[in-house]
């Protein structure tokens, strides 16, 4: 299990300056001088990394599942319970997943296996 530190969060954000807790800065928010983007939490990124470390990767981007949808899956097993969209994307970058922003919005696609996700969903549903 990889332990995330504030330095890890800072390193990912330094390379991806548009990444905030909400995901990628988007829309009207970035044009407002009073807008202060929410910072990505170490605890939330840890929850994303814990889940993503188990995931199988594929060569191309999985366009079926956005980062926003995947972050909800990660929350089901995260110790802190909440994982922001930006923390999920940061976790994917940190672990070396391919990350592609979806148009000019806050979400991203990553190279995660749908087969693995579907197995995880079935396993999780059987726990309930």
Residue frames as a rotation matrix with the C-alpha (Angstrom) as fourth column:
UNK 1
0.578 0.816 0.000 0.00
0.816 -0.578 0.000 0.00
0.000 0.000 -1.000 0.00
UNK 2
-0.384 -0.672 0.634 1.37
0.673 -0.673 -0.306 3.37
0.632 0.309 0.711 -1.03
UNK 3
0.145 0.369 -0.918 1.20
0.887 -0.459 -0.044 6.13
-0.437 -0.808 -0.394 1.59
UNK 4
0.237 0.061 0.970 0.39
0.705 -0.698 -0.129 9.57
0.669 0.714 -0.208 0.18
UNK 5
-0.261 -0.368 -0.892 1.99
0.852 -0.522 -0.034 12.71
-0.454 -0.769 0.450 1.63
UNK 6
0.627 0.451 -0.635 1.39
0.193 -0.880 -0.435 16.41
-0.755 0.150 -0.638 1.08
UNK 7
-0.312 -0.821 -0.478 4.55
-0.449 -0.316 0.836 16.43
-0.837 0.475 -0.270 -1.07
UNK 8
-0.728 0.110 0.677 2.94
0.531 0.715 0.455 13.85
-0.434 0.691 -0.579 -3.38
UNK 9
0.383 0.923 0.028 -0.18
0.803 -0.318 -0.504 16.01
-0.457 0.215 -0.863 -3.74
UNK 10
0.469 -0.257 -0.845 1.92
-0.182 -0.964 0.192 19.13
-0.864 0.064 -0.499 -4.33
UNK 11
-0.630 -0.770 0.099 4.04
-0.123 0.225 0.966 17.34
-0.767 0.596 -0.237 -6.95
UNK 12
-0.405 0.567 0.718 0.98
0.866 0.489 0.103 16.25
-0.293 0.663 -0.689 -8.96
UNK 13
0.643 0.706 -0.296 -0.62
0.605 -0.706 -0.369 19.71
-0.469 0.058 -0.881 -8.77
UNK 14
0.056 -0.713 -0.699 2.66
-0.214 -0.692 0.689 21.41
-0.975 0.111 -0.191 -9.80
UNK 15
-0.875 -0.387 0.292 2.66
0.141 0.372 0.917 19.38
-0.464 0.844 -0.271 -13.02
UNK 16
-0.445 0.821 0.358 -1.12
0.766 0.141 0.628 19.85
0.465 0.553 -0.691 -13.48
UNK 17
-0.979 -0.120 -0.164 -1.84
0.195 -0.785 -0.588 23.41
-0.058 -0.607 0.792 -12.29
UNK 18
-0.515 0.856 0.048 -5.49
-0.651 -0.427 0.627 23.37
0.557 0.292 0.778 -13.44
UNK 19
-0.198 0.415 -0.888 -6.26
0.349 0.876 0.332 20.45
0.916 -0.244 -0.318 -11.11
UNK 20
-0.525 0.166 0.835 -8.31
-0.754 -0.546 -0.365 21.35
0.396 -0.821 0.411 -8.03
UNK 21
-0.808 0.284 0.517 -10.43
-0.206 0.686 -0.698 19.31
-0.553 -0.670 -0.495 -5.60
UNK 22
0.203 0.965 -0.167 -13.35
-0.480 -0.051 -0.876 19.76
-0.853 0.258 0.453 -8.01
UNK 23
0.520 -0.150 0.841 -11.36
0.715 0.615 -0.332 18.32
-0.468 0.774 0.427 -10.90
UNK 24
-0.530 -0.684 0.502 -9.95
0.846 -0.467 0.256 20.48
0.060 0.561 0.826 -13.67
UNK 25
-0.494 0.340 -0.800 -10.75
0.079 -0.899 -0.430 24.19
-0.866 -0.276 0.418 -13.40
UNK 26
-0.660 0.357 0.661 -13.55
0.749 0.248 0.614 24.91
0.055 0.901 -0.431 -15.82
UNK 27
0.213 0.925 0.316 -16.19
0.907 -0.307 0.288 27.32
0.363 0.225 -0.904 -16.97
UNK 28
0.600 0.181 0.779 -16.80
0.111 -0.983 0.143 30.70
0.792 0.001 -0.611 -15.44
UNK 29
0.922 -0.163 -0.350 -14.95
0.363 0.058 0.930 29.96
-0.131 -0.985 0.113 -12.20
UNK 30
0.084 -0.996 0.022 -11.48
0.945 0.087 0.315 30.47
-0.316 -0.006 0.949 -13.59
UNK 31
-0.231 -0.128 0.964 -12.41
0.642 -0.765 0.052 33.92
0.731 0.631 0.259 -14.95
UNK 32
0.793 0.562 0.234 -13.61
0.157 -0.560 0.813 35.24
0.588 -0.609 -0.533 -11.56
UNK 33
-0.116 -0.915 0.386 -10.85
-0.315 -0.334 -0.888 37.01
0.942 -0.225 -0.250 -9.60
UNK 34
-0.011 0.171 0.985 -12.50
-0.994 -0.108 0.008 36.02
0.108 -0.979 0.171 -6.29
UNK 35
0.855 0.345 -0.388 -12.48
-0.353 0.934 0.054 32.30
0.381 0.091 0.920 -7.16
UNK 36
-0.174 -0.873 0.456 -10.15
-0.982 0.189 -0.014 30.33
-0.074 -0.451 -0.890 -4.93
UNK 37
0.155 0.250 -0.956 -9.87
-0.518 0.844 0.137 26.70
0.841 0.474 0.261 -6.02
UNK 38
0.806 0.175 0.565 -10.32
-0.580 0.424 0.696 24.04
-0.117 -0.889 0.443 -3.35
UNK 39
-0.212 -0.975 -0.065 -7.12
-0.976 0.215 -0.045 22.19
0.058 0.054 -0.997 -2.49
UNK 40
0.346 0.223 -0.911 -6.75
-0.328 0.939 0.106 18.46
0.879 0.262 0.398 -2.96
UNK 41
0.554 -0.020 0.832 -6.69
-0.830 0.070 0.554 16.62
-0.070 -0.997 0.022 0.35
UNK 42
-0.573 -0.810 -0.121 -4.02
-0.798 0.586 -0.142 14.03
0.186 0.015 -0.982 1.19
UNK 43
-0.564 0.425 0.708 -6.69
-0.312 0.684 -0.659 11.84
-0.765 -0.593 -0.253 2.83
UNK 44
0.538 0.827 -0.163 -8.92
-0.425 0.098 -0.900 11.94
-0.728 0.553 0.404 -0.25
UNK 45
0.274 -0.527 -0.804 -6.05
-0.918 0.105 -0.382 11.24
0.285 0.843 -0.456 -2.65
UNK 46
-0.732 -0.527 0.432 -5.07
-0.653 0.724 -0.224 8.32
-0.195 -0.446 -0.874 -0.40
UNK 47
-0.029 0.828 0.560 -8.56
-0.263 0.535 -0.803 6.88
-0.964 -0.170 0.202 -0.80
UNK 48
0.744 0.265 -0.614 -8.28
-0.629 -0.032 -0.777 7.15
-0.225 0.964 0.143 -4.58
UNK 49
-0.141 -0.908 -0.394 -4.80
-0.934 0.254 -0.251 5.61
0.328 0.333 -0.884 -4.67
UNK 50
-0.571 -0.029 0.820 -5.83
-0.536 0.770 -0.346 2.70
-0.622 -0.637 -0.455 -2.42
UNK 51
0.436 0.829 0.349 -8.61
-0.150 0.449 -0.881 1.83
-0.887 0.332 0.320 -4.88
UNK 52
0.763 -0.125 -0.634 -6.69
-0.644 -0.215 -0.734 2.56
-0.044 0.969 -0.244 -8.09
UNK 53
-0.281 -0.947 0.156 -3.68
-0.932 0.308 0.189 0.46
-0.227 -0.092 -0.969 -7.05
UNK 54
-0.336 0.244 0.910 -5.87
-0.109 0.949 -0.294 -2.65
-0.936 -0.198 -0.292 -7.37
UNK 55
0.607 0.734 -0.304 -7.21
-0.320 -0.124 -0.939 -1.72
-0.728 0.667 0.159 -10.82
UNK 56
-0.028 -0.528 0.849 -6.17
0.762 0.539 0.360 -3.29
-0.647 0.657 0.387 -14.10
UNK 57
-0.100 -0.103 -0.990 -5.05
-0.369 -0.920 0.133 -0.95
-0.924 0.379 0.054 -16.85
UNK 58
0.557 0.229 0.799 -5.68
0.670 0.445 -0.594 -0.96
-0.492 0.866 0.094 -20.57
UNK 59
-0.452 -0.824 0.343 -3.74
0.862 -0.306 0.404 0.72
-0.228 0.478 0.848 -23.37
UNK 60
-0.526 0.340 0.780 -6.47
0.376 -0.729 0.572 3.15
0.763 0.594 0.255 -24.41
UNK 61
-0.886 0.281 0.368 -8.75
-0.460 -0.629 -0.627 5.48
0.055 -0.725 0.687 -22.46
UNK 62
-0.639 0.759 -0.121 -11.91
0.769 0.631 -0.103 4.04
-0.003 -0.159 -0.987 -20.95
UNK 63
-0.908 0.312 0.278 -14.60
-0.216 -0.920 0.327 6.45
0.358 0.237 0.903 -22.13
UNK 64
-0.093 0.898 -0.430 -17.43
0.385 0.431 0.816 4.54
0.918 -0.089 -0.386 -20.43
UNK 65
0.549 0.209 -0.809 -16.48
0.830 -0.023 0.557 5.66
0.098 -0.978 -0.186 -16.92
UNK 66
0.411 -0.391 0.824 -15.53
-0.026 -0.908 -0.418 9.27
0.911 0.150 -0.383 -16.12
UNK 67
-0.692 -0.716 -0.094 -13.37
0.154 -0.019 -0.988 10.23
0.705 -0.698 0.123 -13.16
UNK 68
-0.488 0.576 0.656 -16.50
-0.832 -0.534 -0.150 11.50
0.264 -0.619 0.739 -11.43
UNK 69
0.609 0.725 -0.321 -18.22
-0.613 0.687 0.389 8.14
0.503 -0.040 0.864 -11.69
UNK 70
0.193 -0.635 -0.748 -15.06
0.282 0.766 -0.578 6.26
0.940 -0.099 0.327 -10.68
UNK 71
-0.703 -0.481 0.524 -14.48
-0.304 -0.464 -0.832 8.46
0.643 -0.744 0.180 -7.64
UNK 72
0.161 0.848 0.505 -17.86
-0.959 0.012 0.284 7.34
0.235 -0.530 0.815 -6.29
UNK 73
0.734 0.017 -0.679 -16.68
-0.036 0.999 -0.014 3.74
0.678 0.034 0.734 -6.55
UNK 74
-0.315 -0.938 -0.148 -13.45
0.245 0.070 -0.967 4.57
0.917 -0.340 0.207 -4.75
UNK 75
-0.376 0.239 0.895 -15.45
-0.765 -0.624 -0.155 6.23
0.522 -0.744 0.418 -1.96
UNK 76
0.665 0.717 -0.209 -17.13
-0.501 0.635 0.588 2.91
0.554 -0.286 0.782 -1.16
UNK 77
0.641 -0.492 -0.589 -13.82
0.612 0.790 0.007 1.51
0.463 -0.365 0.808 0.06
UNK 78
-0.173 -0.739 0.652 -12.04
0.080 -0.670 -0.738 4.71
0.982 -0.076 0.175 1.16
UNK 79
-0.413 -0.067 -0.908 -11.36
0.872 0.257 -0.416 4.99
0.262 -0.964 -0.048 4.88
UNK 80
-0.916 0.017 -0.401 -12.20
0.144 -0.919 -0.368 8.70
-0.375 -0.395 0.839 4.88
UNK 81
-0.120 0.944 0.309 -15.37
0.636 0.312 -0.705 7.97
-0.762 0.112 -0.638 2.88
UNK 82
0.845 0.427 -0.320 -15.19
0.054 -0.665 -0.745 11.09
-0.531 0.613 -0.585 0.65
UNK 83
-0.304 -0.885 0.352 -12.92
0.675 0.060 0.736 11.30
-0.672 0.461 0.579 -2.40
UNK 84
0.269 0.380 -0.885 -13.12
-0.295 -0.842 -0.451 14.47
-0.917 0.382 -0.115 -4.46
UNK 85
0.960 0.118 0.253 -13.02
0.210 0.292 -0.933 14.31
-0.184 0.949 0.256 -8.25
UNK 86
0.644 -0.764 0.036 -9.70
-0.617 -0.547 -0.566 16.17
0.452 0.342 -0.824 -8.24
UNK 87
0.054 -0.610 0.791 -8.21
-0.863 0.370 0.344 13.82
-0.503 -0.701 -0.506 -5.64
UNK 88
0.601 0.215 0.770 -9.23
0.105 0.933 -0.344 10.88
-0.792 0.288 0.538 -7.82
UNK 89
0.961 -0.261 0.097 -7.61
0.053 -0.169 -0.984 12.41
0.273 0.950 -0.148 -10.91
UNK 90
0.375 -0.858 0.351 -4.51
-0.903 -0.424 -0.071 13.30
0.210 -0.291 -0.934 -8.87
UNK 91
0.231 -0.236 0.944 -4.31
-0.511 0.796 0.324 9.70
-0.828 -0.557 0.063 -7.65
UNK 92
0.866 0.121 0.486 -4.49
0.324 0.604 -0.728 8.45
-0.382 0.788 0.484 -11.23
UNK 93
0.760 -0.644 0.088 -1.68
-0.368 -0.538 -0.758 10.81
0.536 0.544 -0.646 -12.29
UNK 94
0.277 -0.662 0.696 0.38
-0.940 -0.038 0.338 9.82
-0.197 -0.748 -0.633 -9.24
UNK 95
0.270 -0.108 0.957 0.13
-0.185 0.969 0.161 6.12
-0.945 -0.220 0.242 -10.09
UNK 96
-0.703 -0.679 -0.211 1.03
-0.283 -0.006 0.959 6.70
-0.652 0.734 -0.188 -13.73
UNK 97
0.043 0.782 0.622 -2.37
0.708 0.415 -0.571 6.15
-0.705 0.464 -0.536 -15.31
UNK 98
-0.825 -0.099 0.556 -2.97
0.500 -0.585 0.638 7.92
0.262 0.805 0.532 -18.61
UNK 99
-0.195 0.752 -0.629 -5.31
0.618 -0.404 -0.674 10.83
-0.762 -0.520 -0.387 -17.91
UNK 100
-0.797 0.027 0.603 -7.28
0.522 -0.469 0.712 12.72
0.302 0.883 0.360 -20.56
UNK 101
-0.746 0.534 -0.398 -9.43
-0.084 -0.669 -0.739 15.69
-0.661 -0.518 0.543 -19.68
UNK 102
-0.261 0.750 0.608 -12.96
0.931 0.363 -0.047 15.49
-0.256 0.553 -0.793 -21.06
UNK 103
0.346 0.322 0.881 -13.35
0.713 -0.701 -0.023 18.55
0.611 0.636 -0.472 -23.27
UNK 104
-0.418 -0.486 0.767 -13.18
-0.076 -0.823 -0.563 21.74
0.905 -0.294 0.307 -21.15
UNK 105
0.605 0.781 0.153 -14.91
-0.285 0.034 0.958 20.21
0.743 -0.623 0.243 -18.13
UNK 106
0.289 -0.456 0.842 -13.79
-0.957 -0.152 0.246 19.10
0.016 -0.877 -0.480 -14.68
UNK 107
0.697 0.133 0.705 -13.73
-0.322 0.936 0.142 15.35
-0.641 -0.326 0.695 -15.43
UNK 108
-0.235 -0.824 -0.515 -11.26
-0.957 0.102 0.273 12.97
-0.172 0.557 -0.813 -17.06
UNK 109
0.919 0.289 -0.268 -11.02
-0.339 0.926 -0.164 9.54
0.201 0.241 0.949 -18.61
UNK 110
0.017 -0.932 0.362 -8.24
-0.899 0.145 0.414 7.17
-0.439 -0.332 -0.835 -17.57
UNK 111
-0.143 -0.166 -0.976 -6.91
-0.748 0.663 -0.003 3.89
0.648 0.730 -0.219 -18.92
UNK 112
-0.578 0.083 0.812 -8.72
-0.667 0.524 -0.529 1.63
-0.469 -0.847 -0.248 -16.46
UNK 113
-0.963 0.134 -0.234 -10.18
-0.038 0.792 0.609 -1.72
0.267 0.595 -0.758 -17.48
UNK 114
-0.174 0.976 0.129 -13.98
-0.906 -0.210 0.366 -1.95
0.385 -0.053 0.922 -17.78
UNK 115
0.188 0.187 -0.964 -13.66
-0.014 0.982 0.187 -5.67
0.982 -0.022 0.187 -17.15
UNK 116
-0.707 -0.513 -0.487 -11.95
0.494 0.134 -0.859 -4.96
0.506 -0.848 0.159 -13.81
UNK 117
-0.828 0.451 0.333 -14.54
-0.547 -0.780 -0.305 -2.28
0.122 -0.434 0.892 -12.93
UNK 118
0.094 0.931 -0.353 -17.43
-0.732 0.305 0.609 -4.64
0.675 0.201 0.710 -13.68
UNK 119
-0.071 -0.207 -0.976 -15.85
0.427 0.878 -0.217 -7.37
0.902 -0.432 0.026 -11.52
UNK 120
-0.947 -0.314 -0.074 -15.43
0.213 -0.437 -0.874 -4.80
0.242 -0.843 0.480 -8.73
UNK 121
-0.491 0.843 0.221 -19.08
-0.815 -0.534 0.225 -3.68
0.308 -0.069 0.949 -9.07
UNK 122
0.274 0.598 -0.753 -20.33
-0.293 0.798 0.527 -7.29
0.916 0.076 0.394 -8.91
UNK 123
-0.387 -0.507 -0.771 -18.13
0.596 0.501 -0.628 -8.04
0.704 -0.702 0.108 -5.90
UNK 124
-0.977 0.016 0.213 -19.27
-0.151 -0.757 -0.635 -4.86
0.151 -0.653 0.742 -4.13
UNK 125
-0.208 0.978 -0.018 -22.96
-0.825 -0.166 0.541 -5.52
0.526 0.127 0.841 -4.86
UNK 126
0.183 0.233 -0.955 -22.62
0.119 0.959 0.257 -9.00
0.976 -0.160 0.148 -3.37
UNK 127
-0.784 -0.522 -0.337 -21.33
0.425 -0.055 -0.904 -7.46
0.453 -0.851 0.265 -0.11
UNK 128
-0.746 0.531 0.401 -24.48
-0.606 -0.792 -0.079 -5.37
0.276 -0.302 0.913 0.34
